[in-house]
Amino acid sequence: MGGKAAHEKGTAHEFSSREACEAGKKGGQAVSQDRQHMSEIGKKAGESSHGGGQSGSSRGGNHEQHVQASKQSHKNQ
């Protein structure tokens, strides 16, 4: 309720889109450092993209998704 009350009082900080973007990047970088967590996310995504079952590959996603993920990963370094 603290955030809601501060907004009602007019004393809450209003983030600009730039501040929000920077905060999001920091959060994403912090989460991506946890390799165990990222592995679990990847496994869940792979299972959902294959209807919950395992295919012949231990990696989830198709070739194009892997190419996109690689590009994104290198862009964030």
mmCIF file of the N, C-alpha and C atoms, coordinates in Angstrom:
data_MODEL
# 
_entry.id   MODEL 
# 
loop_
_atom_site.group_PDB 
_atom_site.id 
_atom_site.type_symbol 
_atom_site.label_atom_id 
_atom_site.label_alt_id 
_atom_site.label_comp_id 
_atom_site.label_asym_id 
_atom_site.label_entity_id 
_atom_site.label_seq_id 
_atom_site.pdbx_PDB_ins_code 
_atom_site.Cartn_x 
_atom_site.Cartn_y 
_atom_site.Cartn_z 
_atom_site.occupancy 
_atom_site.B_iso_or_equiv 
_atom_site.pdbx_formal_charge 
_atom_site.auth_seq_id 
_atom_site.auth_comp_id 
_atom_site.auth_asym_id 
_atom_site.auth_atom_id 
_atom_site.pdbx_PDB_model_num 
ATOM 1   N N  . MET A 1 1  ? 0.826  -1.203  0.000   1.00 0.00 ? 1  MET A N  1 
ATOM 2   C CA . MET A 1 1  ? 0.000  0.000   0.000   1.00 0.00 ? 1  MET A CA 1 
ATOM 3   C C  . MET A 1 1  ? 0.867  1.263   0.000   1.00 0.00 ? 1  MET A C  1 
ATOM 4   N N  . GLY A 1 2  ? 2.129  1.122   0.384   1.00 0.00 ? 2  GLY A N  1 
ATOM 5   C CA . GLY A 1 2  ? 2.988  2.302   0.471   1.00 0.00 ? 2  GLY A CA 1 
ATOM 6   C C  . GLY A 1 2  ? 3.102  3.055   -0.835  1.00 0.00 ? 2  GLY A C  1 
ATOM 7   N N  . GLY A 1 3  ? 3.307  2.326   -1.923  1.00 0.00 ? 3  GLY A N  1 
ATOM 8   C CA . GLY A 1 3  ? 3.423  2.972   -3.229  1.00 0.00 ? 3  GLY A CA 1 
ATOM 9   C C  . GLY A 1 3  ? 2.131  3.643   -3.646  1.00 0.00 ? 3  GLY A C  1 
ATOM 10  N N  . LYS A 1 4  ? 1.022  2.981   -3.376  1.00 0.00 ? 4  LYS A N  1 
ATOM 11  C CA . LYS A 1 4  ? -0.285 3.540   -3.728  1.00 0.00 ? 4  LYS A CA 1 
ATOM 12  C C  . LYS A 1 4  ? -0.548 4.812   -2.923  1.00 0.00 ? 4  LYS A C  1 
ATOM 13  N N  . ALA A 1 5  ? -0.226 4.763   -1.618  1.00 0.00 ? 5  ALA A N  1 
ATOM 14  C CA . ALA A 1 5  ? -0.433 5.934   -0.763  1.00 0.00 ? 5  ALA A CA 1 
ATOM 15  C C  . ALA A 1 5  ? 0.452  7.095   -1.212  1.00 0.00 ? 5  ALA A C  1 
ATOM 16  N N  . ALA A 1 6  ? 1.695  6.795   -1.572  1.00 0.00 ? 6  ALA A N  1 
ATOM 17  C CA . ALA A 1 6  ? 2.604  7.859   -2.017  1.00 0.00 ? 6  ALA A CA 1 
ATOM 18  C C  . ALA A 1 6  ? 2.092  8.508   -3.294  1.00 0.00 ? 6  ALA A C  1 
ATOM 19  N N  . HIS A 1 7  ? 1.535  7.719   -4.197  1.00 0.00 ? 7  HIS A N  1 
ATOM 20  C CA . HIS A 1 7  ? 0.984  8.286   -5.430  1.00 0.00 ? 7  HIS A CA 1 
ATOM 21  C C  . HIS A 1 7  ? -0.226 9.163   -5.124  1.00 0.00 ? 7  HIS A C  1 
ATOM 22  N N  . GLU A 1 8  ? -1.062 8.700   -4.192  1.00 0.00 ? 8  GLU A N  1 
ATOM 23  C CA . GLU A 1 8  ? -2.241 9.493   -3.835  1.00 0.00 ? 8  GLU A CA 1 
ATOM 24  C C  . GLU A 1 8  ? -1.835 10.816  -3.189  1.00 0.00 ? 8  GLU A C  1 
ATOM 25  N N  . LYS A 1 9  ? -0.738 10.789  -2.400  1.00 0.00 ? 9  LYS A N  1 
ATOM 26  C CA . LYS A 1 9  ? -0.244 12.014  -1.765  1.00 0.00 ? 9  LYS A CA 1 
ATOM 27  C C  . LYS A 1 9  ? 0.511  12.903  -2.746  1.00 0.00 ? 9  LYS A C  1 
ATOM 28  N N  . GLY A 1 10 ? 0.952  12.309  -3.856  1.00 0.00 ? 10 GLY A N  1 
ATOM 29  C CA . GLY A 1 10 ? 1.727  13.081  -4.829  1.00 0.00 ? 10 GLY A CA 1 
ATOM 30  C C  . GLY A 1 10 ? 3.215  13.118  -4.505  1.00 0.00 ? 10 GLY A C  1 
ATOM 31  N N  . THR A 1 11 ? 3.674  12.240  -3.614  1.00 0.00 ? 11 THR A N  1 
ATOM 32  C CA . THR A 1 11 ? 5.087  12.239  -3.231  1.00 0.00 ? 11 THR A CA 1 
ATOM 33  C C  . THR A 1 11 ? 5.874  11.088  -3.859  1.00 0.00 ? 11 THR A C  1 
ATOM 34  N N  . ALA A 1 12 ? 5.240  10.276  -4.684  1.00 0.00 ? 12 ALA A N  1 
ATOM 35  C CA . ALA A 1 12 ? 5.909  9.128   -5.305  1.00 0.00 ? 12 ALA A CA 1 
ATOM 36  C C  . ALA A 1 12 ? 6.782  9.597   -6.458  1.00 0.00 ? 12 ALA A C  1 
ATOM 37  N N  . HIS A 1 13 ? 7.869  8.872   -6.697  1.00 0.00 ? 13 HIS A N  1 
ATOM 38  C CA . HIS A 1 13 ? 8.748  9.184   -7.817  1.00 0.00 ? 13 HIS A CA 1 
ATOM 39  C C  . HIS A 1 13 ? 8.111  8.676   -9.105  1.00 0.00 ? 13 HIS A C  1 
ATOM 40  N N  . GLU A 1 14 ? 8.070  9.492   -10.094 1.00 0.00 ? 14 GLU A N  1 
ATOM 41  C CA . GLU A 1 14 ? 7.561  9.103   -11.401 1.00 0.00 ? 14 GLU A CA 1 
ATOM 42  C C  . GLU A 1 14 ? 8.757  8.853   -12.307 1.00 0.00 ? 14 GLU A C  1 
ATOM 43  N N  . PHE A 1 15 ? 8.935  7.599   -12.727 1.00 0.00 ? 15 PHE A N  1 
ATOM 44  C CA . PHE A 1 15 ? 10.056 7.263   -13.592 1.00 0.00 ? 15 PHE A CA 1 
ATOM 45  C C  . PHE A 1 15 ? 9.809  7.754   -15.003 1.00 0.00 ? 15 PHE A C  1 
ATOM 46  N N  . SER A 1 16 ? 10.857 8.323   -15.602 1.00 0.00 ? 16 SER A N  1 
ATOM 47  C CA . SER A 1 16 ? 10.788 8.668   -17.023 1.00 0.00 ? 16 SER A CA 1 
ATOM 48  C C  . SER A 1 16 ? 10.982 7.368   -17.801 1.00 0.00 ? 16 SER A C  1 
ATOM 49  N N  . SER A 1 17 ? 10.688 7.378   -19.084 1.00 0.00 ? 17 SER A N  1 
ATOM 50  C CA . SER A 1 17 ? 10.869 6.157   -19.869 1.00 0.00 ? 17 SER A CA 1 
ATOM 51  C C  . SER A 1 17 ? 12.342 5.771   -19.907 1.00 0.00 ? 17 SER A C  1 
ATOM 52  N N  . ARG A 1 18 ? 13.235 6.754   -19.873 1.00 0.00 ? 18 ARG A N  1 
ATOM 53  C CA . ARG A 1 18 ? 14.676 6.461   -19.872 1.00 0.00 ? 18 ARG A CA 1 
ATOM 54  C C  . ARG A 1 18 ? 15.073 5.775   -18.563 1.00 0.00 ? 18 ARG A C  1 
ATOM 55  N N  . GLU A 1 19 ? 14.603 6.288   -17.432 1.00 0.00 ? 19 GLU A N  1 
ATOM 56  C CA . GLU A 1 19 ? 14.910 5.673   -16.135 1.00 0.00 ? 19 GLU A CA 1 
ATOM 57  C C  . GLU A 1 19 ? 14.355 4.252   -16.066 1.00 0.00 ? 19 GLU A C  1 
ATOM 58  N N  . ALA A 1 20 ? 13.146 4.071   -16.562 1.00 0.00 ? 20 ALA A N  1 
ATOM 59  C CA . ALA A 1 20 ? 12.526 2.747   -16.549 1.00 0.00 ? 20 ALA A CA 1 
ATOM 60  C C  . ALA A 1 20 ? 13.324 1.774   -17.420 1.00 0.00 ? 20 ALA A C  1 
ATOM 61  N N  . CYS A 1 21 ? 13.788 2.244   -18.558 1.00 0.00 ? 21 CYS A N  1 
ATOM 62  C CA . CYS A 1 21 ? 14.586 1.416   -19.452 1.00 0.00 ? 21 CYS A CA 1 
ATOM 63  C C  . CYS A 1 21 ? 15.883 0.987   -18.776 1.00 0.00 ? 21 CYS A C  1 
ATOM 64  N N  . GLU A 1 22 ? 16.567 1.942   -18.144 1.00 0.00 ? 22 GLU A N  1 
ATOM 65  C CA . GLU A 1 22 ? 17.823 1.635   -17.462 1.00 0.00 ? 22 GLU A CA 1 
ATOM 66  C C  . GLU A 1 22 ? 17.600 0.653   -16.315 1.00 0.00 ? 22 GLU A C  1 
ATOM 67  N N  . ALA A 1 23 ? 16.523 0.824   -15.566 1.00 0.00 ? 23 ALA A N  1 
ATOM 68  C CA . ALA A 1 23 ? 16.215 -0.090  -14.469 1.00 0.00 ? 23 ALA A CA 1 
ATOM 69  C C  . ALA A 1 23 ? 15.939 -1.495  -15.003 1.00 0.00 ? 23 ALA A C  1 
ATOM 70  N N  . GLY A 1 24 ? 15.213 -1.578  -16.098 1.00 0.00 ? 24 GLY A N  1 
ATOM 71  C CA . GLY A 1 24 ? 14.926 -2.875  -16.709 1.00 0.00 ? 24 GLY A CA 1 
ATOM 72  C C  . GLY A 1 24 ? 16.185 -3.578  -17.172 1.00 0.00 ? 24 GLY A C  1 
ATOM 73  N N  . LYS A 1 25 ? 17.116 -2.816  -17.756 1.00 0.00 ? 25 LYS A N  1 
ATOM 74  C CA . LYS A 1 25 ? 18.381 -3.406  -18.204 1.00 0.00 ? 25 LYS A CA 1 
ATOM 75  C C  . LYS A 1 25 ? 19.171 -3.948  -17.023 1.00 0.00 ? 25 LYS A C  1 
ATOM 76  N N  . LYS A 1 26 ? 19.222 -3.184  -15.938 1.00 0.00 ? 26 LYS A N  1 
ATOM 77  C CA . LYS A 1 26 ? 19.950 -3.632  -14.744 1.00 0.00 ? 26 LYS A CA 1 
ATOM 78  C C  . LYS A 1 26 ? 19.341 -4.917  -14.203 1.00 0.00 ? 26 LYS A C  1 
ATOM 79  N N  . GLY A 1 27 ? 18.023 -4.962  -14.146 1.00 0.00 ? 27 GLY A N  1 
ATOM 80  C CA . GLY A 1 27 ? 17.350 -6.163  -13.654 1.00 0.00 ? 27 GLY A CA 1 
ATOM 81  C C  . GLY A 1 27 ? 17.611 -7.357  -14.547 1.00 0.00 ? 27 GLY A C  1 
ATOM 82  N N  . GLY A 1 28 ? 17.556 -7.151  -15.840 1.00 0.00 ? 28 GLY A N  1 
ATOM 83  C CA . GLY A 1 28 ? 17.818 -8.232  -16.791 1.00 0.00 ? 28 GLY A CA 1 
ATOM 84  C C  . GLY A 1 28 ? 19.240 -8.745  -16.693 1.00 0.00 ? 28 GLY A C  1 
ATOM 85  N N  . GLN A 1 29 ? 20.191 -7.833  -16.516 1.00 0.00 ? 29 GLN A N  1 
ATOM 86  C CA . GLN A 1 29 ? 21.587 -8.243  -16.380 1.00 0.00 ? 29 GLN A CA 1 
ATOM 87  C C  . GLN A 1 29 ? 21.792 -9.034  -15.093 1.00 0.00 ? 29 GLN A C  1 
ATOM 88  N N  . ALA A 1 30 ? 21.155 -8.603  -14.024 1.00 0.00 ? 30 ALA A N  1 
ATOM 89  C CA . ALA A 1 30 ? 21.303 -9.303  -12.746 1.00 0.00 ? 30 ALA A CA 1 
ATOM 90  C C  . ALA A 1 30 ? 20.726 -10.704 -12.829 1.00 0.00 ? 30 ALA A C  1 
ATOM 91  N N  . VAL A 1 31 ? 19.560 -10.843 -13.421 1.00 0.00 ? 31 VAL A N  1 
ATOM 92  C CA . VAL A 1 31 ? 18.922 -12.148 -13.530 1.00 0.00 ? 31 VAL A CA 1 
ATOM 93  C C  . VAL A 1 31 ? 19.728 -13.063 -14.449 1.00 0.00 ? 31 VAL A C  1 
ATOM 94  N N  . SER A 1 32 ? 20.246 -12.517 -15.549 1.00 0.00 ? 32 SER A N  1 
ATOM 95  C CA . SER A 1 32 ? 20.970 -13.359 -16.507 1.00 0.00 ? 32 SER A CA 1 
ATOM 96  C C  . SER A 1 32 ? 22.286 -13.877 -15.945 1.00 0.00 ? 32 SER A C  1 
ATOM 97  N N  . GLN A 1 33 ? 22.794 -13.303 -14.878 1.00 0.00 ? 33 GLN A N  1 
ATOM 98  C CA . GLN A 1 33 ? 24.022 -13.794 -14.256 1.00 0.00 ? 33 GLN A CA 1 
ATOM 99  C C  . GLN A 1 33 ? 23.784 -15.100 -13.507 1.00 0.00 ? 33 GLN A C  1 
ATOM 100 N N  . ASP A 1 34 ? 22.547 -15.392 -13.156 1.00 0.00 ? 34 ASP A N  1 
ATOM 101 C CA . ASP A 1 34 ? 22.195 -16.616 -12.442 1.00 0.00 ? 34 ASP A CA 1 
ATOM 102 C C  . ASP A 1 34 ? 21.986 -17.718 -13.482 1.00 0.00 ? 34 ASP A C  1 
ATOM 103 N N  . ARG A 1 35 ? 23.058 -18.457 -13.780 1.00 0.00 ? 35 ARG A N  1 
ATOM 104 C CA . ARG A 1 35 ? 23.020 -19.441 -14.851 1.00 0.00 ? 35 ARG A CA 1 
ATOM 105 C C  . ARG A 1 35 ? 22.033 -20.583 -14.564 1.00 0.00 ? 35 ARG A C  1 
ATOM 106 N N  . GLN A 1 36 ? 21.900 -20.973 -13.309 1.00 0.00 ? 36 GLN A N  1 
ATOM 107 C CA . GLN A 1 36 ? 20.955 -22.029 -12.943 1.00 0.00 ? 36 GLN A CA 1 
ATOM 108 C C  . GLN A 1 36 ? 19.529 -21.577 -13.264 1.00 0.00 ? 36 GLN A C  1 
ATOM 109 N N  . HIS A 1 37 ? 19.205 -20.352 -12.889 1.00 0.00 ? 37 HIS A N  1 
ATOM 110 C CA . HIS A 1 37 ? 17.864 -19.802 -13.145 1.00 0.00 ? 37 HIS A CA 1 
ATOM 111 C C  . HIS A 1 37 ? 17.600 -19.728 -14.649 1.00 0.00 ? 37 HIS A C  1 
ATOM 112 N N  . MET A 1 38 ? 18.582 -19.253 -15.403 1.00 0.00 ? 38 MET A N  1 
ATOM 113 C CA . MET A 1 38 ? 18.404 -19.133 -16.848 1.00 0.00 ? 38 MET A CA 1 
ATOM 114 C C  . MET A 1 38 ? 18.239 -20.509 -17.489 1.00 0.00 ? 38 MET A C  1 
ATOM 115 N N  . SER A 1 39 ? 18.957 -21.505 -16.965 1.00 0.00 ? 39 SER A N  1 
ATOM 116 C CA . SER A 1 39 ? 18.830 -22.867 -17.477 1.00 0.00 ? 39 SER A CA 1 
ATOM 117 C C  . SER A 1 39 ? 17.418 -23.393 -17.260 1.00 0.00 ? 39 SER A C  1 
ATOM 118 N N  . GLU A 1 40 ? 16.880 -23.133 -16.073 1.00 0.00 ? 40 GLU A N  1 
ATOM 119 C CA . GLU A 1 40 ? 15.521 -23.587 -15.771 1.00 0.00 ? 40 GLU A CA 1 
ATOM 120 C C  . GLU A 1 40 ? 14.502 -22.902 -16.685 1.00 0.00 ? 40 GLU A C  1 
ATOM 121 N N  . ILE A 1 41 ? 14.686 -21.621 -16.934 1.00 0.00 ? 41 ILE A N  1 
ATOM 122 C CA . ILE A 1 41 ? 13.784 -20.890 -17.835 1.00 0.00 ? 41 ILE A CA 1 
ATOM 123 C C  . ILE A 1 41 ? 13.840 -21.509 -19.229 1.00 0.00 ? 41 ILE A C  1 
ATOM 124 N N  . GLY A 1 42 ? 15.056 -21.768 -19.698 1.00 0.00 ? 42 GLY A N  1 
ATOM 125 C CA . GLY A 1 42 ? 15.225 -22.361 -21.028 1.00 0.00 ? 42 GLY A CA 1 
ATOM 126 C C  . GLY A 1 42 ? 14.578 -23.723 -21.143 1.00 0.00 ? 42 GLY A C  1 
ATOM 127 N N  . LYS A 1 43 ? 14.719 -24.538 -20.107 1.00 0.00 ? 43 LYS A N  1 
ATOM 128 C CA . LYS A 1 43 ? 14.108 -25.869 -20.125 1.00 0.00 ? 43 LYS A CA 1 
ATOM 129 C C  . LYS A 1 43 ? 12.590 -25.768 -20.189 1.00 0.00 ? 43 LYS A C  1 
ATOM 130 N N  . LYS A 1 44 ? 12.020 -24.852 -19.389 1.00 0.00 ? 44 LYS A N  1 
ATOM 131 C CA . LYS A 1 44 ? 10.565 -24.686 -19.399 1.00 0.00 ? 44 LYS A CA 1 
ATOM 132 C C  . LYS A 1 44 ? 10.085 -24.202 -20.764 1.00 0.00 ? 44 LYS A C  1 
ATOM 133 N N  . ALA A 1 45 ? 10.825 -23.272 -21.358 1.00 0.00 ? 45 ALA A N  1 
ATOM 134 C CA . ALA A 1 45 ? 10.450 -22.747 -22.679 1.00 0.00 ? 45 ALA A CA 1 
ATOM 135 C C  . ALA A 1 45 ? 10.523 -23.857 -23.721 1.00 0.00 ? 45 ALA A C  1 
ATOM 136 N N  . GLY A 1 46 ? 11.566 -24.670 -23.651 1.00 0.00 ? 46 GLY A N  1 
ATOM 137 C CA . GLY A 1 46 ? 11.708 -25.772 -24.598 1.00 0.00 ? 46 GLY A CA 1 
ATOM 138 C C  . GLY A 1 46 ? 10.588 -26.777 -24.461 1.00 0.00 ? 46 GLY A C  1 
ATOM 139 N N  . GLU A 1 47 ? 10.199 -27.064 -23.226 1.00 0.00 ? 47 GLU A N  1 
ATOM 140 C CA . GLU A 1 47 ? 9.110  -28.009 -23.009 1.00 0.00 ? 47 GLU A CA 1 
ATOM 141 C C  . GLU A 1 47 ? 7.799  -27.465 -23.552 1.00 0.00 ? 47 GLU A C  1 
ATOM 142 N N  . SER A 1 48 ? 7.542  -26.186 -23.332 1.00 0.00 ? 48 SER A N  1 
ATOM 143 C CA . SER A 1 48 ? 6.272  -25.619 -23.794 1.00 0.00 ? 48 SER A CA 1 
ATOM 144 C C  . SER A 1 48 ? 6.236  -25.510 -25.313 1.00 0.00 ? 48 SER A C  1 
ATOM 145 N N  . SER A 1 49 ? 7.377  -25.263 -25.946 1.00 0.00 ? 49 SER A N  1 
ATOM 146 C CA . SER A 1 49 ? 7.378  -25.145 -27.406 1.00 0.00 ? 49 SER A CA 1 
ATOM 147 C C  . SER A 1 49 ? 7.264  -26.499 -28.086 1.00 0.00 ? 49 SER A C  1 
ATOM 148 N N  . HIS A 1 50 ? 7.482  -27.579 -27.324 1.00 0.00 ? 50 HIS A N  1 
ATOM 149 C CA . HIS A 1 50 ? 7.371  -28.926 -27.875 1.00 0.00 ? 50 HIS A CA 1 
ATOM 150 C C  . HIS A 1 50 ? 6.156  -29.653 -27.315 1.00 0.00 ? 50 HIS A C  1 
ATOM 151 N N  . GLY A 1 51 ? 5.205  -28.923 -26.812 1.00 0.00 ? 51 GLY A N  1 
ATOM 152 C CA . GLY A 1 51 ? 3.990  -29.529 -26.306 1.00 0.00 ? 51 GLY A CA 1 
ATOM 153 C C  . GLY A 1 51 ? 4.188  -30.303 -25.015 1.00 0.00 ? 51 GLY A C  1 
ATOM 154 N N  . GLY A 1 52 ? 5.225  -29.972 -24.254 1.00 0.00 ? 52 GLY A N  1 
ATOM 155 C CA . GLY A 1 52 ? 5.439  -30.627 -22.975 1.00 0.00 ? 52 GLY A CA 1 
ATOM 156 C C  . GLY A 1 52 ? 6.302  -31.868 -23.059 1.00 0.00 ? 52 GLY A C  1 
ATOM 157 N N  . GLY A 1 53 ? 6.555  -32.370 -24.246 1.00 0.00 ? 53 GLY A N  1 
ATOM 158 C CA . GLY A 1 53 ? 7.363  -33.574 -24.391 1.00 0.00 ? 53 GLY A CA 1 
ATOM 159 C C  . GLY A 1 53 ? 8.781  -33.244 -24.815 1.00 0.00 ? 53 GLY A C  1 
ATOM 160 N N  . GLN A 1 54 ? 9.635  -34.236 -24.775 1.00 0.00 ? 54 GLN A N  1 
ATOM 161 C CA . GLN A 1 54 ? 11.016 -34.060 -25.204 1.00 0.00 ? 54 GLN A CA 1 
ATOM 162 C C  . GLN A 1 54 ? 11.136 -34.508 -26.648 1.00 0.00 ? 54 GLN A C  1 
ATOM 163 N N  . SER A 1 55 ? 11.904 -33.775 -27.425 1.00 0.00 ? 55 SER A N  1 
ATOM 164 C CA . SER A 1 55 ? 12.196 -34.200 -28.786 1.00 0.00 ? 55 SER A CA 1 
ATOM 165 C C  . SER A 1 55 ? 13.592 -34.802 -28.777 1.00 0.00 ? 55 SER A C  1 
ATOM 166 N N  . GLY A 1 56 ? 14.121 -35.089 -29.938 1.00 0.00 ? 56 GLY A N  1 
ATOM 167 C CA . GLY A 1 56 ? 15.439 -35.685 -30.027 1.00 0.00 ? 56 GLY A CA 1 
ATOM 168 C C  . GLY A 1 56 ? 16.545 -34.761 -29.560 1.00 0.00 ? 56 GLY A C  1 
ATOM 169 N N  . SER A 1 57 ? 16.300 -33.483 -29.505 1.00 0.00 ? 57 SER A N  1 
ATOM 170 C CA . SER A 1 57 ? 17.315 -32.520 -29.104 1.00 0.00 ? 57 SER A CA 1 
ATOM 171 C C  . SER A 1 57 ? 17.163 -32.178 -27.631 1.00 0.00 ? 57 SER A C  1 
ATOM 172 N N  . SER A 1 58 ? 18.286 -31.981 -26.954 1.00 0.00 ? 58 SER A N  1 
ATOM 173 C CA . SER A 1 58 ? 18.212 -31.574 -25.548 1.00 0.00 ? 58 SER A CA 1 
ATOM 174 C C  . SER A 1 58 ? 18.019 -30.070 -25.425 1.00 0.00 ? 58 SER A C  1 
ATOM 175 N N  . ARG A 1 59 ? 18.153 -29.360 -26.553 1.00 0.00 ? 59 ARG A N  1 
ATOM 176 C CA . ARG A 1 59 ? 17.949 -27.910 -26.546 1.00 0.00 ? 59 ARG A CA 1 
ATOM 177 C C  . ARG A 1 59 ? 16.528 -27.613 -27.006 1.00 0.00 ? 59 ARG A C  1 
ATOM 178 N N  . GLY A 1 60 ? 15.883 -26.618 -26.378 1.00 0.00 ? 60 GLY A N  1 
ATOM 179 C CA . GLY A 1 60 ? 14.551 -26.226 -26.796 1.00 0.00 ? 60 GLY A CA 1 
ATOM 180 C C  . GLY A 1 60 ? 14.628 -25.225 -27.934 1.00 0.00 ? 60 GLY A C  1 
ATOM 181 N N  . GLY A 1 61 ? 13.581 -25.131 -28.708 1.00 0.00 ? 61 GLY A N  1 
ATOM 182 C CA . GLY A 1 61 ? 13.505 -24.134 -29.763 1.00 0.00 ? 61 GLY A CA 1 
ATOM 183 C C  . GLY A 1 61 ? 14.049 -24.641 -31.086 1.00 0.00 ? 61 GLY A C  1 
ATOM 184 N N  . ASN A 1 62 ? 13.739 -23.888 -32.136 1.00 0.00 ? 62 ASN A N  1 
ATOM 185 C CA . ASN A 1 62 ? 14.218 -24.261 -33.459 1.00 0.00 ? 62 ASN A CA 1 
ATOM 186 C C  . ASN A 1 62 ? 15.483 -23.472 -33.808 1.00 0.00 ? 62 ASN A C  1 
ATOM 187 N N  . HIS A 1 63 ? 16.027 -23.724 -34.970 1.00 0.00 ? 63 HIS A N  1 
ATOM 188 C CA . HIS A 1 63 ? 17.280 -23.087 -35.381 1.00 0.00 ? 63 HIS A CA 1 
ATOM 189 C C  . HIS A 1 63 ? 17.171 -21.563 -35.368 1.00 0.00 ? 63 HIS A C  1 
ATOM 190 N N  . GLU A 1 64 ? 16.081 -21.038 -35.909 1.00 0.00 ? 64 GLU A N  1 
ATOM 191 C CA . GLU A 1 64 ? 15.913 -19.578 -35.969 1.00 0.00 ? 64 GLU A CA 1 
ATOM 192 C C  . GLU A 1 64 ? 15.878 -18.964 -34.570 1.00 0.00 ? 64 GLU A C  1 
ATOM 193 N N  . GLN A 1 65 ? 15.231 -19.634 -33.629 1.00 0.00 ? 65 GLN A N  1 
ATOM 194 C CA . GLN A 1 65 ? 15.191 -19.130 -32.255 1.00 0.00 ? 65 GLN A CA 1 
ATOM 195 C C  . GLN A 1 65 ? 16.586 -19.115 -31.645 1.00 0.00 ? 65 GLN A C  1 
ATOM 196 N N  . HIS A 1 66 ? 17.390 -20.112 -31.947 1.00 0.00 ? 66 HIS A N  1 
ATOM 197 C CA . HIS A 1 66 ? 18.756 -20.149 -31.426 1.00 0.00 ? 66 HIS A CA 1 
ATOM 198 C C  . HIS A 1 66 ? 19.611 -19.040 -32.031 1.00 0.00 ? 66 HIS A C  1 
ATOM 199 N N  . VAL A 1 67 ? 19.415 -18.777 -33.321 1.00 0.00 ? 67 VAL A N  1 
ATOM 200 C CA . VAL A 1 67 ? 20.143 -17.692 -33.981 1.00 0.00 ? 67 VAL A CA 1 
ATOM 201 C C  . VAL A 1 67 ? 19.775 -16.362 -33.331 1.00 0.00 ? 67 VAL A C  1 
ATOM 202 N N  . GLN A 1 68 ? 18.473 -16.135 -33.108 1.00 0.00 ? 68 GLN A N  1 
ATOM 203 C CA . GLN A 1 68 ? 18.006 -14.895 -32.477 1.00 0.00 ? 68 GLN A CA 1 
ATOM 204 C C  . GLN A 1 68 ? 18.557 -14.767 -31.059 1.00 0.00 ? 68 GLN A C  1 
ATOM 205 N N  . ALA A 1 69 ? 18.531 -15.848 -30.293 1.00 0.00 ? 69 ALA A N  1 
ATOM 206 C CA . ALA A 1 69 ? 19.038 -15.819 -28.921 1.00 0.00 ? 69 ALA A CA 1 
ATOM 207 C C  . ALA A 1 69 ? 20.526 -15.516 -28.912 1.00 0.00 ? 69 ALA A C  1 
ATOM 208 N N  . SER A 1 70 ? 21.257 -16.066 -29.840 1.00 0.00 ? 70 SER A N  1 
ATOM 209 C CA . SER A 1 70 ? 22.693 -15.822 -29.922 1.00 0.00 ? 70 SER A CA 1 
ATOM 210 C C  . SER A 1 70 ? 22.973 -14.355 -30.226 1.00 0.00 ? 70 SER A C  1 
ATOM 211 N N  . LYS A 1 71 ? 22.229 -13.803 -31.178 1.00 0.00 ? 71 LYS A N  1 
ATOM 212 C CA . LYS A 1 71 ? 22.403 -12.384 -31.526 1.00 0.00 ? 71 LYS A CA 1 
ATOM 213 C C  . LYS A 1 71 ? 22.111 -11.500 -30.317 1.00 0.00 ? 71 LYS A C  1 
ATOM 214 N N  . GLN A 1 72 ? 21.021 -11.818 -29.603 1.00 0.00 ? 72 GLN A N  1 
ATOM 215 C CA . GLN A 1 72 ? 20.632 -11.031 -28.431 1.00 0.00 ? 72 GLN A CA 1 
ATOM 216 C C  . GLN A 1 72 ? 21.694 -11.153 -27.338 1.00 0.00 ? 72 GLN A C  1 
ATOM 217 N N  . SER A 1 73 ? 22.192 -12.354 -27.133 1.00 0.00 ? 73 SER A N  1 
ATOM 218 C CA . SER A 1 73 ? 23.196 -12.589 -26.107 1.00 0.00 ? 73 SER A CA 1 
ATOM 219 C C  . SER A 1 73 ? 24.462 -11.788 -26.378 1.00 0.00 ? 73 SER A C  1 
ATOM 220 N N  . HIS A 1 74 ? 24.897 -11.784 -27.639 1.00 0.00 ? 74 HIS A N  1 
ATOM 221 C CA . HIS A 1 74 ? 26.114 -11.049 -27.979 1.00 0.00 ? 74 HIS A CA 1 
ATOM 222 C C  . HIS A 1 74 ? 25.907 -9.541  -27.933 1.00 0.00 ? 74 HIS A C  1 
ATOM 223 N N  . LYS A 1 75 ? 24.694 -9.094  -28.217 1.00 0.00 ? 75 LYS A N  1 
ATOM 224 C CA . LYS A 1 75 ? 24.387 -7.656  -28.170 1.00 0.00 ? 75 LYS A CA 1 
ATOM 225 C C  . LYS A 1 75 ? 24.448 -7.152  -26.726 1.00 0.00 ? 75 LYS A C  1 
ATOM 226 N N  . ASN A 1 76 ? 24.101 -7.995  -25.754 1.00 0.00 ? 76 ASN A N  1 
ATOM 227 C CA . ASN A 1 76 ? 24.063 -7.592  -24.357 1.00 0.00 ? 76 ASN A CA 1 
ATOM 228 C C  . ASN A 1 76 ? 25.426 -7.631  -23.672 1.00 0.00 ? 76 ASN A C  1 
ATOM 229 N N  . GLN A 1 77 ? 26.461 -8.071  -24.369 1.00 0.00 ? 77 GLN A N  1 
ATOM 230 C CA . GLN A 1 77 ? 27.779 -8.166  -23.732 1.00 0.00 ? 77 GLN A CA 1 
ATOM 231 C C  . GLN A 1 77 ? 28.594 -6.923  -23.894 1.00 0.00 ? 77 GLN A C  1 
# 
